[in-house]
Each structure stands twice: as structure tokens, then as C-alpha cells.
Amino acid sequence: MRNLLLLFYLAINVFLYILNFELFNSVVDVDFGFSIVSFMPIIMLQVIGLHFVIFFYFLDKNKEINHHNAIEKLKDHVTILEKDIEIINLKFANQIQTPVVEPVIEDSMEEIV
């Protein structure tokens, strides 16, 4: 996504630069209130566009990091559950192998009769 965004940004800027070559090569005076600054419009376009690209880059990177963290948490949870299943299986296997000896109780009613 990030590479596609950068490629799209570059394609638009090159397309606009080719179509408006005279406009981008001219110098524009911009009044900021405290002074008048002269610069080329392509520089202003590049700076504004670069701010948006950097913002979307970090937004996408943050989303990727969150996605990676969620996957790691799920893997950890699956590992814990697998270990719990293994412990339960060992306990169950241990219960089957040890015979349980029950005391034999004779019926006391037969002796009375």
C-alpha cells in the first residue's frame, strides 16, 4: 500500500509537471503577512504532497504494526492452549495407566440369613 501510494503521488506530480511546464517554472510571490516570499509552485506542491504522503505512510505503518501485534498475541494464545491440551492428555493418560483398587465389600446380609 505504501509503495503504491508513493508511485501514485509521483505519477500525478510528473503528469502535472509535463502538462503545466510553464506554470511550474514560473516564480510566484506569496504574501505571508509578515513578508513576501518568492518561490516556484512545484516546490509548494511537492511540500504539501509530501506531508500527505508521510502522514499516510505512518498511518499504514501503524496499521501494519497493530496487525502484526494481534497475530503475535493470537499465536501466543494458541501456544498456551496447545500446552494446556498436552497437560490434560498427560493427566488423562496417567489416570488410565494406574489401576484403581477398590475394596471388596462382602454382602453382610448373606451371613445373617
TAUR-V660479 format. One record per pair of residues at least 24 apart in sequence whose C-alpha atoms are under 7 Angstrom apart, sorted by the first residue. I is the first residue (numbers start at 1). J is the second residue. Records with the same first field share a line. If there is no record, write none. Layout:
I = J / J
This chain:
2 = 57 / 60
6 = 53
